[in-house]
Amino acid sequence: MANLEQLFFPLNAGRGWKTVARVLSGFMNATDRLRFFFGPASRLDTSLPVVHKHDEFEQASEEELTQFVVETDTAGHHYAVRREEEKET
């Protein structure tokens, strides 16, 4: 019975790690060349603090989250449960 690597990759049989290294090196070279076309990955000044914008969407999300209570079971798993509304009588 033939080795699976030789069966599926007959041209690269016995050179598995070299093939991976060649593909990874090619990918890194391609992304390095694309950097000049698209610009650097991060264009923000890392010395500045992160600014959190409190817009309408975030406020609506926070209001929805107030309807849930986080509970923990005996195994230590956390899950959210909707708060039960108190009925006025």
C-alpha positions as a LaTeX table, in Angstrom:
\begin{tabular}{lrrr}
\hline
Residue & $x$ (\AA) & $y$ (\AA) & $z$ (\AA) \\
\hline
Met1 & 0.00 & 0.00 & 0.00 \\
Ala2 & 1.39 & 3.41 & $-0.99$ \\
Asn3 & 2.09 & 6.13 & 1.50 \\
Leu4 & $-0.84$ & 8.61 & 1.56 \\
Glu5 & 1.49 & 11.56 & 0.95 \\
Gln6 & 2.95 & 9.86 & $-2.12$ \\
Leu7 & $-0.56$ & 8.98 & $-3.26$ \\
Phe8 & $-2.01$ & 12.48 & $-2.97$ \\
Phe9 & 1.17 & 14.55 & $-3.48$ \\
Pro10 & 3.48 & 12.44 & $-5.66$ \\
Leu11 & 5.62 & 15.41 & $-6.82$ \\
Asn12 & 6.22 & 16.66 & $-3.29$ \\
Ala13 & 6.60 & 13.28 & $-1.56$ \\
Gly14 & 9.18 & 13.42 & 1.21 \\
Arg15 & 9.43 & 17.22 & 1.07 \\
Gly16 & 6.35 & 18.09 & 3.15 \\
Trp17 & 7.80 & 20.70 & 5.47 \\
Lys18 & 9.75 & 22.30 & 2.63 \\
Thr19 & 6.57 & 22.61 & 0.60 \\
Val20 & 4.75 & 24.28 & 3.50 \\
Ala21 & 7.69 & 26.63 & 4.04 \\
Arg22 & 7.74 & 27.52 & 0.32 \\
Val23 & 3.99 & 28.22 & 0.25 \\
Leu24 & 4.17 & 30.30 & 3.43 \\
Ser25 & 7.15 & 32.25 & 2.12 \\
Gly26 & 5.31 & 32.91 & $-1.15$ \\
Phe27 & 2.24 & 34.10 & 0.73 \\
Met28 & 4.29 & 36.42 & 2.92 \\
Asn29 & 6.10 & 37.86 & $-0.12$ \\
Ala30 & 2.78 & 38.47 & $-1.88$ \\
Thr31 & 1.28 & 40.26 & 1.13 \\
Asp32 & 4.47 & 42.31 & 1.49 \\
Arg33 & 4.12 & 43.47 & $-2.14$ \\
Leu34 & 0.40 & 44.21 & $-1.65$ \\
Arg35 & 1.30 & 46.44 & 1.30 \\
Phe36 & 2.72 & 48.99 & $-1.11$ \\
Phe37 & $-0.53$ & 49.02 & $-3.09$ \\
Phe38 & $-3.04$ & 49.04 & $-0.21$ \\
Gly39 & $-0.90$ & 50.78 & 2.40 \\
Pro40 & 0.04 & 49.58 & 5.89 \\
Ala41 & $-2.35$ & 47.36 & 7.83 \\
Ser42 & $-2.82$ & 49.82 & 10.68 \\
Arg43 & $-3.19$ & 53.51 & 9.94 \\
Leu44 & $-4.02$ & 54.58 & 13.50 \\
Asp45 & $-1.68$ & 56.25 & 15.93 \\
Thr46 & $-1.11$ & 53.58 & 18.58 \\
Ser47 & $-0.07$ & 56.13 & 21.20 \\
Leu48 & $-3.60$ & 57.61 & 21.31 \\
Pro49 & $-6.19$ & 56.09 & 23.68 \\
Val50 & $-9.14$ & 54.20 & 22.22 \\
Val51 & $-12.22$ & 56.40 & 21.87 \\
His52 & $-15.52$ & 54.65 & 22.52 \\
Lys53 & $-18.40$ & 56.28 & 20.69 \\
His54 & $-21.66$ & 56.11 & 22.58 \\
Asp55 & $-24.07$ & 56.30 & 19.67 \\
Glu56 & $-27.76$ & 55.37 & 19.50 \\
Phe57 & $-27.03$ & 51.78 & 18.48 \\
Glu58 & $-24.75$ & 51.20 & 21.47 \\
Gln59 & $-27.28$ & 52.74 & 23.85 \\
Ala60 & $-30.04$ & 50.51 & 22.43 \\
Ser61 & $-27.81$ & 47.45 & 22.87 \\
Glu62 & $-27.05$ & 48.36 & 26.48 \\
Glu63 & $-30.77$ & 48.77 & 27.20 \\
Glu64 & $-31.47$ & 45.32 & 25.73 \\
Leu65 & $-28.71$ & 43.76 & 27.84 \\
Thr66 & $-30.27$ & 45.11 & 31.02 \\
Gln67 & $-33.13$ & 42.65 & 30.43 \\
Phe68 & $-30.77$ & 39.70 & 31.08 \\
Val69 & $-29.20$ & 38.25 & 34.21 \\
Val70 & $-26.02$ & 36.17 & 34.06 \\
Glu71 & $-26.34$ & 32.95 & 36.07 \\
Thr72 & $-23.81$ & 30.23 & 36.81 \\
Asp73 & $-24.66$ & 26.54 & 37.13 \\
Thr74 & $-22.96$ & 24.01 & 39.42 \\
Ala75 & $-20.39$ & 23.13 & 36.72 \\
Gly76 & $-19.31$ & 26.78 & 36.46 \\
His77 & $-20.93$ & 27.49 & 33.10 \\
His78 & $-22.30$ & 31.00 & 32.63 \\
Tyr79 & $-25.50$ & 31.70 & 30.75 \\
Ala80 & $-27.93$ & 34.56 & 30.33 \\
Val81 & $-31.54$ & 34.42 & 31.47 \\
Arg82 & $-34.20$ & 37.02 & 30.80 \\
Arg83 & $-35.28$ & 38.91 & 33.87 \\
Glu84 & $-38.75$ & 38.08 & 35.02 \\
Glu85 & $-40.95$ & 41.14 & 35.04 \\
Glu86 & $-42.59$ & 41.81 & 38.34 \\
Lys87 & $-46.35$ & 41.97 & 37.94 \\
Glu88 & $-48.02$ & 44.83 & 39.73 \\
Thr89 & $-51.15$ & 43.80 & 41.60 \\
\hline
\end{tabular}
